[in-house]
Amino acid sequence: MTEMAPFDAAVLPPGLRSRFVEGVNGLRMHMLEAGFESEGRPCLLLLHGFPELAWSWRKVMPALAAAGFHVIAPDQRGYGRTTGWDPDYDGDLRSFRLLNLVRDALGLVFALGHSSVAAVVGHDFGASVAAWCALVRPDVFRAVALMSAPFAGPPALRFGTAEAPPQPGVTPGPSIHEALARLDPPRKHYQWYYSTRQANAEMWHCPQGVHAFLRAYFHHKSADWPGNQPFPLKAWTAAELAKMPTYYIMERDKGMAETVAPHMPSAAEIAACRWLTEAELGIYSAEFGRTGFQGGLQWYRCRTEGINDAELQIFSGRRIEVPAIFIAGRSDWGIYQVPGSLERMQDRACTKMLGCHLIEGAGHWVQQERPAQVSELLLRFLGR
């Protein structure tokens, strides 16, 4: 894997710098950093999701640093300019399991000389990593902010079953995937698509090119697409899941690049998009054009193939006991894609849930679409 140079300062917003930290759980980790001018500042760790980068935090980092924090945002394992991970579909998949991603985060914090962080902030799949950071090492990760992806708690072990009478054999019904495939038109779940061998090539080498694919993808999941009017789903059934847009419950015979292509914004809409200019999108398209998407897709495979489950069940029944907050765009279907998760996060998974905020005018990319509001909520949460 080719080692890259840091970003040129001219590319970055004022007050940010790009650098590498060697030897972080086997990685040469690239990160963006703000508030580095003086020592002794409390640390904030920002963790991105898919298909994103440390770059996704560029709009909130200056405000957080101005409030007195040392703000760090890495390209996580599998992404961007961080190297040392296996890019092969048939490679070391277990290195992408959630607790190893927590180890990456902990290793970076310690390498930078912080024994704790004021908060870990995660968006999308990064919210899962942030939640597990707070759950397994509350002594280090003193607060947690989750964005766009609710955390429903650790996978459960069977409880109170020792004296239960034996259950007669039950003929299982169709799986959720079989049920989705029986719909008209047939559908499939995006996370299981992302786990297929062909998903990376279909996005990386799509006919429209990586830049156009990402423009359509970001647009389709944002508040700019008028079809994003989410609402709670009643159950984990095919009929309910199929109410979500096709970027979540896809048509069975289409890949993601083909799915989002019809929703490519017009030239006028692109020119009017202030939250993601063509130059800003160019950072994403250049990085994913170079690396492909397999690194991020390995995270999904660990989830869909059950690789995370056994070791996460060690924490069955454990809750996040540090202060927590949830932030998302009101137009974000991610809030509801797992029915009941939002409620379980608030009622059980987090014992000190201090707020659940849905921001008007934002979709899935909330910290990019509405950075001022996100920064304000985070600083209020942190007592600044």
N, C-alpha and C positions, 0 to 999 in steps of 0.2 A: 504494500500500500504506500503510495507516494506521500511523503511529508510535504506539507504546504507551508508557506510563509504566513505571518499574520496579515490581517486586512490592513491596507494603507489607511492612515489616519484621515485622509481626504474623503474616504467612503463613509466614515462613521459620523454620527451626530457629535456635536461638541461635548467634551467631557467623558467620552467613552474611549477605551483602548482595547485592542485585540492582542492576546498573548497566549502562550502555551505553558502548561504545567506538565512536567515529565513524571513518569512513574506513578500514575494514579490507577491502581488496580490493573496494571498492565497496559494502560493507555497513555498516549501523549495527548492530553486533553486541551482542546482549544476552548477559549472562553472570551466573552466580552466582560468588561469591568468598568465600573464607575465608582467615584468616591474613594479612589486609591491614593489621593495626594497626601493624606495624613494617616498616621497609625492610630490604633485604638478604637476605631469605629466599630459598632456592632455590624454584624454581617447579615445580609439577605441573600438567599440562594434561590434563583429563578430557574425553573425546569420546563422546557418546551415540550410540545407534543408532535404529532405527525400531520402533514409532512412539513415540519418546521425546523428551526435552528435557534441558536442563541439570538440571532438577528430579530426574532419575533418580539423580544423584550426591549428593543431600542427606544421605543416611544415612552416607556415608563421609567427606565433606568435613571435618566437625568433628575427627575423630580424626587425619586427615592434617595439618590445620592445627595441632593441639595438639602434633604431633611436630616442628613448626618450619618447615613449608612454606607458601608462598603458593600456594593452591589455586584454580585457575580452571576453570570449566566453562561453555562457551558453548552457547547455542542455535545449532546449526550452520546453514549455508545451507539454506534451505527450511523452517525450523522456528521455532515459537514467536514470540518478540518480536523476533527479528532480522529486519530489513527490508533491502530493496535487491536482492532476488532476484525472478526472474520467476515468478509463480504459474500461468502459462498452459501448458496441455499443449503447445500449438504455439509456445511461447516459446523463450527462449534455453536450450536443453538443454545445450549445451556448457559452460555455466558451472558445471554440477554434476558435471563429470568429476573423477576422483580427484585429479589433480595440482592442479586449481584448489582443491579442498577442503584440500589440503596448504598451498597458498598462503594460504588463509583462516587456517589454524591458525598459520602462521609470522607472518602479518601481525598477528594478535592478540598473540602473544608479544612481538614487537618493539614494538608500540604501547604495551604495558605496561612497557617498559623492561628486558625480560629479553633478554640475548644468547643464553641457552640455558635449557633446562629439565632438571631432574633426571630426569624421566621423562614420557613421554606415555602415557596410559592410555586404551584404547578398548574399547568394548563393542559387540557386534553389528556393524552396518555401520561404526560408529565405530572398530572394531578394524582395518578395512581402511585407514582414513585414518591411524590411529596407526602401522600397519606401514609405510605409504609415507612418513610423516614420518621415521621412523627410517632407512629405507633410503636416501632421497635427501638427507637433511640430518643425518647422524649427528653433525656438529659442533654442532648446535643441540639435537637430541633425543637426549640422552645415554643413555637407557635406554627400554625399551618394555614395557608390560604389555598383553597382549591377552586379552580376555574373550569367551568364547562362540563366537567365529568364528576358527578357525585360519587362519594365513596360509601359503599353500603356495609363495610366491615369485612373481616377475614372470612374465608370459606369455613363453613361449619362442620364440626364433627357430630356424629350421632350422639344424642344425649338422652339419658333416662330410658334406655332400651333394654337394659340387662334382664329385667323381669317381664318384659313384654312377651306375650305368646307368639309363637312362630307365625309368620304371615304366609298364607297360601300363595302359591305361584300365581302371578298376575301377568297376563299377556300384555307386553308393552304396546302402547299406541305408536303412531308414526312420530319420528323425531321432528323437531322444529324445522329442520332442513327439508325433510320429506314433505311436511305440510306446506312450506313456502313454495316448493317446487310444484305442488298440485294447484296452486292458485292460477287464475287466468288474468293476465299473463303470468307464467311461472316466475318466481322471484328467488333471491338468495341473499344471505346476510353478508354485508360488506367485510366483516372481520374474517369470515371464512374464505371469502374471495382473496383478501389480502394474504391469506396463509397458503395460497396455491403457488405452485412453481412458476406459473406463467405471469403472475400479477406484476412482478418487477419489470419484465421485458415489455409488457403491454403498456405500461405507463412511461417507461424510460425511452422506448423507441416507438412511441405512438405517432401516427401520421401527422398530427398537427404540431409536433415538437413539444419539448418539456415546458417551454415558456408559456405557450398557448394553453397547454393542459393545466398548468398551475393557475393561470389567470382564470380559466373557467371554473376550476375547483374552488379556489378562494371565493370567487364571486357567488357561486351556487350555494355555498354554506354561510354566506354573510347576510346581513340585514338588507343589502342592496337587492337581493333576489326576492321579489314580492311573495313568492310561494312559501317562504319560511314563516308559518303561523303555527308554532307548536302548541301542543296541549298534552296533558297526561294521558298515557295509555292504560287500559284497564288490566291487561294481563300479557304474559309472555306467550302469545299465540300468534299464529301466522296472520290471522285476520286483523289483529290489532297492530302488529309490527308493520304490516303492509300499508298502514296509514301514513307512515313516514316517507319522506322523499326518496327517490331512487339512489341518492348517494349513500343512504344507509341500507335500504332494502332494495337491492339492485334487480334489474331484469336478469333472469337466469343466464341468458346467452350473450350478455354484454360485459365487457371489462369496464374499469372505472374511467379510463380516458374516453371511451366511446359514450359512456353514460353522461359525462358532464359536457361533452362537446356541443350539444344543442343549446346549452345555456351560456355559451361564450358571450360576454357583454359586447356591445357595439363599440366602435371607436370613440364615439361621444361619451359613452358610459365610462370607458377606461380613462379618458382624459379628465373626467369629472371625479374620479376616484382619488380622494385625497389621503385616505388611510393606507393605500397601497399603490404608490406610483409605479410607473414602468421601471424606473431605476431601482426602486426598492424591490420589486418583484424580480428584477434581474439578478439580485444576490441569490435568491432562492433557486432560480432556474440555472444559474451558473454552477451552484454547488450540487444540486441534484443531477444536472446534466453531466457532471464529472463523476459522481459517486453512484448514481442510480438510487433506488429506493429500498434495496433489500435489507440494509441495516435496520431501518425502522420497521420493515415488515416482519423481521425476526421477532420483535416484541409481540406482535399479534399471534405469531405461531406459538410462542410460549403460553399464551392465554388459551388459544383454541385447542391446542394439543394437550392441555392439562399439565404442562411441564412445571408450572408454578405451584400447582395445587397442594402437593404433599407437604412441602416445607412451609407453606403459608398456613396450613391447617394447624401447625404447632401453636399458632396465635388465636385459635378458635375461641370466641367469647371475649377476647381482649378488645378494648375500646381506645380510641384516641383521647387522651386525657389532657392534652395541652389546648390552649385557646385556639379556636378554629373559626374560619369564615368561608362562605361560599359566594362566588361571584360568577355571573354568566350574562350573556346577552339575552334579552327577552325573546329574540328571534332565533334562538339556538335550540335545535332539536336534540342536541346532545344531553340536555337536562333530563329528557324523558325517554331516551332510547332504551334504557333498562327499566321497565315499569317497577315502581316502588322504591327505587334506589334513593331518590331525593328525600323521600320521607324517612327511610331507614337511616340515612346519614344524619338527619336532624334529630330523630327520636332516639336513636340507639348508638350508632357508630361513633359519634363524637359527644363526649360528656360536657364540653364547654363550647357549644356552638353559639357564637356571639352574633351571627347575622347571616341571612341568605338574601342576596341582592341580585335582582334581575334588571339589567340596564337597558333602558329604551334606546332604540336606534342601533343596537349591536346584535350581531349573529354569533357565529361560533368563534370568531377571532377577536374576542372582546377587548383584549389589551392593545390591539392594533386599531380596532374600529372606534373605541372610546377610551383612549389612554388617559385623558385628564380625569374622567370619572373613576377609572380603575385606580389610578394613583391616589386620588383623594380617599377612596374607601380603604385602601391598604394603609395609608398613613394614619387614618382615624383608628383603624384596628390596632395599629402598633403604638398608639398613644402619642403621635406626633402632630 
